[in-house]
């Protein structure tokens, strides 16, 4: 236990005092998506994570933050989120992933956009993008999310307002 406490104390928090860009981290988990953006000169100015255990771990991982980790994004007014250059969203994939849909079907639960707890979070991201108009956004995807009718409609709306859309696949 002493060794682990020593390692925790030795971890230097990444704080970019003169950032090249700012970003927000939605559905942040424990901060995995954020790490890459910190490492290239970005500064996180807002974080949202619903799960209390993930929030506690996130806070431990990023002790140098000058902002707290907000909980439920559906309760956050877009105007209360600071201006930012990039929006990151690693939101829950269970309502859309093949495994998640299969499990929800076996339990008789709604999935996709019909899952009112997790399936509609996409629209909170759209609400924040619409208000802040960041220079870029990165949405973590699962195969079936980008092919749903509502996502395609939203994609078309974002393209009409001057935003380009590209789905990238990670190497296997």
C-alpha positions in Angstrom: 0.0 0.0 0.0 2.8 2.4 0.8 4.3 1.8 -2.7 1.0 2.6 -4.3 0.6 5.8 -2.3 4.1 6.8 -3.3 3.3 6.3 -7.0 0.1 8.3 -6.7 2.0 11.1 -5.1 4.7 11.0 -7.8 2.3 11.4 -10.7 2.7 14.9 -12.0 -0.6 16.5 -13.1 -0.6 17.8 -16.6 -1.6 21.5 -16.5 -1.0 23.6 -19.6 -0.9 27.2 -18.3 -0.4 28.6 -21.8 -2.5 26.2 -23.9 -2.5 26.0 -27.6 -6.2 25.2 -27.5 -9.0 24.5 -24.9 -11.4 21.6 -24.8 -14.2 20.1 -22.8 -14.4 16.4 -21.8 -18.0 15.0 -21.8 -18.9 11.5 -20.6 -15.3 11.5 -19.4 -15.0 8.2 -17.7 -11.6 8.2 -15.9 -10.0 10.6 -18.5 -8.6 8.3 -21.2 -9.7 10.4 -24.2 -8.5 13.5 -22.5 -4.9 12.3 -22.1 -4.0 12.6 -25.7 -5.3 16.2 -25.9 -3.4 17.2 -22.8 -0.2 15.8 -24.2 -0.4 18.0 -27.4 -0.8 21.3 -25.6 -4.6 21.4 -24.8 -6.2 22.5 -21.6 -9.4 21.0 -20.3 -11.8 23.7 -19.1 -14.9 21.6 -18.3 -15.5 18.0 -17.5 -18.7 16.0 -17.1 -19.1 12.4 -15.9 -22.2 10.8 -14.5 -20.7 7.9 -12.6 -19.5 8.8 -9.1 -16.7 6.2 -9.0 -15.4 7.4 -12.4 -15.6 11.0 -11.2 -13.5 10.1 -8.1 -10.9 8.4 -10.3 -10.9 11.3 -12.8 -10.3 13.8 -10.0 -7.3 11.7 -8.8 -5.9 11.4 -12.3 -6.2 15.1 -12.9 -5.5 16.8 -9.6 -4.2 19.9 -11.1 -7.5 20.9 -12.7 -8.9 24.4 -12.0 -12.5 23.1 -12.5 -14.6 20.5 -10.8 -16.1 17.4 -12.5 -19.7 18.1 -13.2 -22.2 15.2 -13.0 -25.3 14.7 -15.2 -24.8 16.7 -18.5 -28.6 16.7 -19.1 -28.9 19.1 -16.2 -26.2 21.5 -17.4 -27.2 24.6 -19.2 -25.0 25.1 -22.3 -24.4 28.7 -21.3 -22.7 27.5 -18.1 -20.0 25.6 -20.0 -16.9 27.7 -20.7 -16.0 28.6 -24.3 -13.8 25.9 -25.9 -12.1 25.1 -29.1 -12.7 21.3 -29.1 -15.5 19.2 -27.7 -14.7 15.6 -26.7 -17.4 13.1 -26.0 -16.8 9.5 -25.1 -20.4 8.7 -24.4 -22.0 5.4 -23.4 -22.1 2.9 -26.2 -24.4 0.4 -24.6 -27.6 1.6 -26.3 -26.0 1.3 -29.7 -23.3 -1.4 -29.7 -24.0 -4.8 -31.0 -23.3 -6.4 -27.6 -25.3 -3.7 -25.7 -28.3 -4.0 -28.0 -28.3 -7.7 -27.7 -28.2 -7.5 -23.9 -30.9 -4.9 -23.7 -33.1 -7.0 -26.1 -32.7 -10.0 -23.9 -33.8 -8.0 -20.9 -36.7 -6.4 -22.7 -35.2 -2.9 -22.4 -35.2 -0.1 -24.9 -32.0 0.5 -26.9 -30.7 3.1 -29.4 -32.4 6.5 -29.2 -35.3 4.8 -27.4 -33.1 4.3 -24.4 -34.1 7.5 -22.5 -31.3 7.3 -20.0 -28.2 6.8 -22.3 -29.6 6.8 -25.9 -30.5 10.4 -26.0 -27.2 11.8 -24.7 -26.2 12.4 -28.3 -28.7 15.2 -28.4 -27.1 16.9 -25.4 -23.9 16.9 -27.3 -25.7 18.5 -30.3 -27.2 21.1 -28.0 -23.8 22.1 -26.6 -22.2 22.1 -30.1 -25.1 24.3 -31.4 -24.6 26.8 -28.6 -20.8 27.0 -28.5 -19.8 26.2 -32.1 -16.4 24.7 -31.3 -13.8 24.6 -34.0 -13.9 20.8 -33.8 -15.5 18.0 -32.0 -14.6 14.3 -31.5 -17.4 11.9 -30.7 -16.4 8.3 -29.8 -18.4 6.1 -32.0 -19.6 2.5 -32.2 -20.5 0.9 -35.5 -24.2 1.3 -35.2 -24.4 4.9 -33.9 -23.4 6.6 -37.1 -25.9 4.6 -39.2 -29.0 5.4 -37.2 -31.7 7.6 -38.9 -31.7 10.3 -36.2 -27.8 10.5 -36.2 -27.9 10.8 -40.0 -30.5 13.6 -39.7 -28.3 15.4 -37.1 -25.2 14.9 -39.3 -27.0 16.6 -42.2 -28.0 19.5 -39.9 -24.4 20.0 -38.8 -23.1 19.9 -42.4 -25.7 22.6 -43.3 -24.3 24.8 -40.6 -20.8 24.6 -42.0 -19.5 21.6 -40.0 -17.8 18.7 -41.7 -18.3 15.1 -40.6 -15.9 12.2 -40.9 -16.1 8.8 -39.4 -12.7 7.3 -38.7 -11.9 3.7 -37.8 -9.1 2.8 -35.4 -6.6 0.3 -36.7 -7.3 -3.3 -35.6 
